[in-house]
Amino acid sequence: MSARVQRARRQHHPDLTKLAGWKAMRKEADLPEGRWAEERAWALRMGLTGADSIDDKSIPTFARGELPHYAGINTFLKAPYTEDVLEVAHYDATVLGIPFDGGTTYRAGTRFGPQGVRKISALYTPYNYEIGVDLREQMTLCDAGDVFTIPANIEKSFDQISRAVSHVFSSGSLPIMIGGDHSIGFPCVRGIAECTSKKIGIVHFDRHADIQEKDLDERMHTTPWFHSTNLPNVPAKNLVQIGIGGWQVPREAVKVARERETNIITMGDMEKMGIDKTIEMALEMAWDGVDMVYMSFDIDSIDCGFVPGTGWPEPGGFLPREALALASGIAAEGICGMELVEVAPPYDTSDITALMGTRVIVDVLGALVSNGKLGAHKKHIDKPVSIPHGEFEGKRWSNPDPHKVG
């Protein structure tokens, strides 16, 4: 092939400077690095300096913080653990585990969802190349551990969940809940709704409508949106459900959706309209006349070939890229809270379902940061709750004074 023909062919390639990869590479240079330096200094203070043979002097003796990914005690993204939950007020967002599967109507196991998601989240760094966001540098995040749910008692567990969520929301920190089955949707929304007089819309990703009043005579994981939209400041007309379809949508739920005039966008609708139009329509309906929007993401909205570790798998759902784009697009307008539900590690394969759940959460956080919407909910907290705490001095499982040697 002649040099002239080769040059002509090269001219048909796109301009490299217009590619997202080229732009992202340069955007990284503008990101701060102070928090990463701070974390390494903290690790040396908390974990002692490393052995003399270690060339990298930022490596401590005891594993602390992000590295190595396979070591340490896992919080979500290895973020700080706020053992004292009063400290959540110091963070932009707070992760809460809700290990409850008492609302399950088929196969249980989502009580282990928070553990599974936290474990595999250690695989991630806080930096995303494509959107040019570093969560460690651009926001503050903590993990408050798990809500104390009551096995075999749905209503007491709901009360505990609402109390925990209302505490985090009242502090100004954005609550990020990891379930647990989908029954937690109602107490999570209730926990936020009781802290504000403002109206709340809901965007719900799922294959199932989850809006019937009861299932097996109880408020189960098929019922959260019936009870949520009974709350005075959560209008049913602002409930938008994306991905609904298949052979697992009870007619009882369809009747309620029709009576309450909620909004359903099926998987087929999304395919025909495309991702951008689906996001546009969902935002328009969810935000119509309300002040905040809550996001509920059921992992079974994704095709079960990608997420086998769930209690009610269904073929024909989102592809992973579609799910991430949709969740990010909704979050780009701001949210007042988020739940990631129905990850069931006992049925998972190589942690891929838990990994997908992790990815949904970090993509949502990335969208909030990159669009300047993190913290937008704070101005609507006009009825914060105050929950009493117990009295205790000292440190648990420790002697009052350190050991003296020699």
N, C-alpha and C positions, 0 to 999 in steps of 0.2 A: 504494500500500500504506500502510495506516495505521501511525502510530507504535507503537500497541499491538501490532500483528502483528509489526512489525520487532523489538520488544523480546522478544516471545515466541520468535521464531526464534533470536535471539542466545543465549537461555538454553539452547538445545540444544547449543551449542558446548561442548567440554570446557574445564575450568578451565585457563587458560593456565599457572598456576603448577605444574600437574601434568605438563606436557609436558617431555620430555627437553631440548628446545632452550632452554627458559626456565632449567632447572636448570644446564645446561652453561654458559650465559652468566654465571651468577653464580659457578659453580665456578672459572672462569678467574681471578677476582679473588683467589682464595686461592693461586694458583700463584706460586712465587718467580720472580724475574727476574734474579738475580745473575749467572748464567752467561751470559746474553745480553749484559749490560753488560760482563762480562769478555771475551767474544769480540770485541766492538767495540773495546775498549781494546787487545786483542792485535793486531787487524787494523791499527790505526794504528801500533803498534810494528813489526810485521813488514812492512807495506806502505807506510809513510810517510804523513804527513798529506796530505789532499786539496788540490786547487788552491784558491786564494783565492776563486774564483768559486763554489765549492760551498757552498751554504747549510747542508746537513747535515754537520756537522763530524765525524760518526762514519764518513764515507766516506773510505777511504784512496786513495792513488794507484794502488797495485797491488791487484787483487782478492784478498782473503783471506777464508776462512771461507765462510759460507752464501751471501752476496750478492755479485754478482747471480747468480741461478740458472743463467744461460747461460754464465757465465765460470768460470775457475779449472780446476784439475787435480782431477778427481773421485775422491774416495774415496766409500765408502758414506755417504750423507747428509752428505757433506763433513766427516765426522768426522776427528779427527787421524790422520795416518798414522804408525804406529809402525815407522819404518824399522829401529830397533833392537828386535827382537822380545822382548828381555828386558823391555821397558817394558809389555808387555801386562798384567803383574801389577798395574798401577796403574788398570786399567779394569774396570768391572763386566761388560762384554761385548766380545768381539773378533770382528770380521768377517774371514773368511778366504776368499779366492778359490781355487777349485780348477779351473783351466782344463784339464780332461781329458775327452776324448771317445773314448778308445781302447777303451771298452767298448760302443760304439754298434754295433747290429746292423742299422740301416737307414740313416738319413741323419745324418751328423756335423754339427758346428757348435756344440755346446754348450761347446767350449773357449773360445768367445767370450762365454759367459754371464756370467762375473764382470764383464767390461768393460761389457757391455750393461746389466746391473742397476745398476752404479755410475753409469753415465752418466745414466740416466733418474732415478736416486734424487735427483739434484740438484734435481729439480722440487719435492721435498717440503720442508716445514719439519718440525721435530721435535715440533710441537704438533698434537694431535688434539682438535677441538672437542667431539665427542660424548662421549668418555670422560673429557675433562678432564685429559689427561696431556701434559706437556712433557718429552720424553726428554732434552733438553739440561739441563733444570733438575733432573730427578729421577733421573738415572742418568749413568754415564760410559760412553762408547763410543769404540772406536778401530777402525781398519782396518789390519791387519797385512800387507796386500798378498796376493800369490798364492803358493801352494805351488809349488815347482819340480817339476813333473811331467815324466815322461820319455816323449816321444811314441813310440808303438808298443811300449811295454813296460808291460804292465798291472801285473805284480807289483812292479816297482821303483817305479812310481808309487804303488801301494797302500802300500808301505813309507814313502815320503816323506809321504803324506797322514796315515797313522797317527802318524808322528813329529811332524808339525806340530800335529795336533789334541791329542795327548797333552801337548805343551808348553803349549799355551794352557790346557787343562783343569787341568793340574797347577798353573798359576799362580793358579788360583781364578777366572779370568775365564771367562765363559760363551762357548763357541765357537759361532759362527754361520757355517756354511759355505755358500758360493754355488758351485754346480757349473756346468758339468760334468754328465756323464751320471750315471745312477743307480747305476752300478757303485761310485761313491765311498761309497755307504751303508755297505758293509762296512768299509773301512779307517777311516771316521769313527767308527763304533761301536767298532771295535777300539781306536782311539786313546783313547777314553774308558774302555773296559772295563779296559784294562791299568793304569789309574791308581787303581783302586778294587777292594776285595774285595766290594763291595755288588752287589746284583742290579739289572739294568736292564731295563725294559720298553720297547717301541717302539710308537708310533702312526704309521702310514704312510698318507698320503693318495695315492691313485693310481687309475688305471683298470686297472692291470696288477698281477698278484700278485707278480712278481719274486722267487720263492722256489725256482726250480729250481736244481739243482746246477751245471750247465754249460749254455752256449749256444754253438754253433759251436766246441765243444771248449775253451772258456775261461770264466773268471769274468767275465761281461759285465754289462751294465746290467739284465739280467733275472734276476740271481742274488744280489743283496746279502743277502737275508734268510735264505737257506739257510746261508750262511757266518757271518753274524752270530749266528744262533741255534745255531751249533756252539760258540760261545764259552762257557766254563763258567759265566759269570755273566750270560748273556743268555737266559733261558728262552723257548723257543718258545711256551709257553702264554700269554706276555705280549706276543706280537706281535698287534697289532690293525690290520687293514687296512680303510680306509674308502674307498668309491667304486668298488670293483672291479666289472668287468662288461664287456659288449660282446663283440666278436668277436676280441679280441687277448689272451686269457688262455690260454696254452698248457696243455694237459692235463698236461704234466709238472709244472708248477707246482701244479696242483690236487692231484695225487697227493701231493706233498710236504706241502702244507698240511693235507691230511687225515691223513697219517701222523703229523705233528708236533702235531696238534690246535691249530693256530693259529686265529685269529678273523678272519672276513671279514664285513664289513658292506657289502652292495652298494649301488649308487646307488638301486635300488628300495626297499631296506630303509630308507635314510635318508629318502626321500620319504614313505613310509608312517608312519614313527615320528616324523618331525619332527627338527629340529636339536637341540633341548634333550635329547630322549630319546637320540638318537644319541651326543651328548657324554657323557651319563650312563653309557651302556652301555660306551662305549669306555674311559672312565676307570676304570670298575670292573674291566674285564678287564685293562687294561694295568698298573694299579697293584696287582693282586692278589698280595701277597707279595713285592713288590720295593721298592726304596728310591728309585729314580729312574726317570724316563721320558724317552726320546729322541724327538724329532719329526723325521719325514722327510716333506717336502712336494714331491711331483712336480707340476710345473706342468701336466702333461697330465691331471691329475685334473679340471681345469676344462674345460668344453666347448670344443672346438677353435675354435668360432666366436668365442670371446673371446681365445684364446691360440694364434694360428696359428704362432707362432715356437717350435716344439718339434719334436723329432726323430721323435716317434711320435704324431701327432695322433689323437684319437678323439672322435667325436660322443657326445652324451648324458651328458657329465660335469656337474660342479657348475656352478651359476650363481655368478658372482663373490661375491655377497652371502652365499650359502650357504658357500662356501669360507672366507671371512674369518670368519664366525661360528663355524664348526667349529674352525678353527685357534686362534682366540682362546679358545674354550671349553676346549680341551685345554691350552693354555698357562696358563690361569688356575690350574691346580693345580700348576704348576711343571714345568720341564724341565731336563735336564742338558746339552742341546745341541740344535742344530737344523741341518738341511740344507735348502736350496732348490735343486732340481735340474731339469735338462732344459730350461732356457731356451736356445734356439738363435737368436741374433740374425739369422743369414743368412736365415731364413725368416720373420722377424717383419715386422709391418706397423705403421709409425709408433711403434715401441717399445712397443706395448701389452702384449706378453707380458712383457717385462722390467719394465714398470711394475706389472703384476699381481704379479710376483715380489717387487718392492720392497714392495708393499703388504702382502703376506703377512708379510714379515719385520717391518715396523714395527708391524703389528697384534699380532703375537706379543710383541714387546718391550713394547708398550703394555699388553697383558694382564698380563704379568709384573709391571710396575711398579704398575699399578692394584690388583692383588691381593696385593701384598707378597711375591711369590715370587721376585723376582730375587735370585740368590745363594743360594738354598736348597740348591743342589747342593754347596756348599763343604764342608759337614760330612761328606760322604761320600768326600772325597779322602784316602784313607788309604795310598795307594801312589804318591805323586807321582814323576814321572820327572825326571831332570836330564840335559839334553843339552848337551854341550860346545859352545863357540863358538870361532871363530878369534880371533887376536890382530891388532889393527890400531890404529894411532894416526894422528890427523890427520883431514882431510876429503878425500873423493874429488873428483877433477877440480878441484882448487883449488890456488892458490899458498900456500906456508906463511905468507906475510905479505901484507896488503892492498896494492894498488897505491898508489904515492905520486905525487901530481900536483903539478907546479911545483917 
